[in-house]
């Protein structure tokens, strides 16, 4: 079983350098790819590429956005499993083997419930609770089978970029293959690390 780590980057290199240190602390040789949608004419991370043969940056030169960036990597990778990390996530202890111990489905990570528009119940107080029925693995730290991903609708440009995919999984009666994992015990997340600097641009 082959695994790759991916992260989508947009003009916040300080976050990726922190993430890189944490990933390499636990996984010194795992394939690691940055989808760089920076649109400021800067070529980030050449130093890391030059010193690490297993670290690759795909530079688009325009803001590809989170969902399409993840989708591009999933469609253009060869590994069996992809560990997706938000750019503002760092790993604090070994997690891949623990995730695999808990996982036989499509994706695993923090499992929440959303409505069709990609909102949780606390975000839409007063809305009929029956609208909140779609299990959703949050992509800030998600392990996903690449080939299974290709059977469903793609991740999109959206505040909840996996919502179309997760609804499609639900409609095909496969939500039991979206497996919860206590991600908070294994990673640190800087809330809105990129968004606080550059916005969400939806």
N, C-alpha and C positions, 0 to 999 in steps of 0.2 A: 504494500500500500504506500503510494507516494503522496507527499504533502508539500504544499507551498504556502507561504505567508504573503498576503497582498495588503496594500494600503493605498487609498486614494489621497493625493496631496494637492493642496491649492495654496501656494504662497505663504506657508507657515513652516519653513524648514526646521525651526527650532523644535517643533513637535516631533518631526520625523527623526531628528538626531537623538532625542530622548527615547523614542520608541526603538530605534535601531540598537541602542545600548542594551535595552531590556530584552529584546528578542535574542540578540547574540549572547547574552549572559546564559541563557538556557538552551539555545539552539544555534551553536556556532556555525553550522554548515547547512542549515535548511535553506532551500531556495526561497528568495525573498524579493518581491517585486513591488516597486512603487509606480502607480499610475499617476503621472504628473500632469495635471490640468492647468498648471500655472500659465497665465497669459501676460507675463511681465517681461518676457525676453530673457529671463535668467535661466541658466542651465544648472539646476540644483543637483547636488549629490555626486558630482564627478569624483570627488575624493573617496567616497565610499565605494563607488564602482571600481576605482583603480586599485583599491586595497582589499576588495572582497569579491572573489570570482563568482560567488553565489548570490550576489546582490545586483539587481537589474532595475534600471529606470526606463520606463516608456514615456517619452516626452511628446505631448500632443500640441503644445503651443497655443491651446485655447482651453477654456474651462469646460471640460467634458462632463463635469458634475458627478456626484457621488454614485448614484444608481447606474448610469451608463458606464462609468469607469469600472465599477465592479463587474458589470455584465461583460464588458470588453475582455477583462482578464479571464473570467470564467469560460468564455467562448474561445479564447486563444491560448489556453494552457493545456498541458498534457497530463498534469498530475491528477491523481484520483480524488484527492481532498484538497480543499482550499480553506485556509484559516484567514478570514477577513478581519482586519483590525481598523477601526477608525484612526485617523492620523493623531488624534489626541488621547490614544490609549497606550499605556505601558504595561508590560507583564511584570507581576511581582512574585510569581512562583510557577513552577512547571505545570502546564495545563493541558497540553495536547493528549498525553496518555490518559489523563483523567477524563477528558471529553470522550475519547474513544471507548473507554470502559462503559460509558453510559449511552452509547450511540449505535443504533442500527438503522436509522431512518434517512431522511433527506437532509436535515440540518439540525444543529444543536446550538444552544446559547440561551440567553435570557428570553423566556417565553412569556409574552404578554397577550392581552386580548384587545382587539381594535374594532372599530366600525369600518364600513367600506371606504371611508375617506381617509383612513389612516390615523384616527384619533383614539386615544384611550378614554374611558368613561370619565375620569377626573378632569379631562380637558373639555368635555362637553356636558357639563352638568345640566340636567333637565331633559336631555335627550332620552328617548325610550331605551331602557336597558337591553331590550331584545335586539337592538341594532348592533350591540357589541358582542360579536360571535366569532370573529376571525382570529384564530391563533397566529401569532406573529413572532418570529425569532428576530430579536433586535440585532442589526448588523454591526453594532459597535464592536462586538466580538462574536463571530459566528463561524462554526466549522460546517462546511457544506460539501456534499458529494457533487462533483462537477457534472458527471453524466446525468444524474437525476435532475439537477437544475435545468438542464436543457429540455426537459419534458414539460416545462411550465412557462407561463408568461415571464418575460424578462424584468429585471430590476429597471426602474425608470427614474427620470428627473422628478423628484417629489420630496416633500419633507419626511415622508415615510417611504423610502425608495423601494422597499420590498413588498408593498401592499398588494399590487396586482398579482405578483407571484404567490403570495400567501393566500389570497382569495381563490386563485386558480387551484392551489393545493387543496383548499377547503372544498371547493366545488367538485373536485375529483375524489373526495372522501379519503384524503391522505393526511389529514392534519395530525393523526396519531404519529406520523413520522417526523413531526416537528417537536423535538425533544428538549425539555427544559434542562438547563445546567446552571449551577450557581456561579455565574461569571464574576460577580462582585468579589468573591473570595480570592480570585486569581489575577485580576487586573485592576489598575487604577484608571479612571476616566476623568480627564479635565473637561468639565461640562462646557460644551460649545466652544472648544478651543479655537477652531477655525471660524465658526459662525460669529463669535464675538468680535472678531477682527474684520471679517469681510462680508458678513451677512449670509443669507441663505439663497438669495437670487432665484426665486421660483417664478 
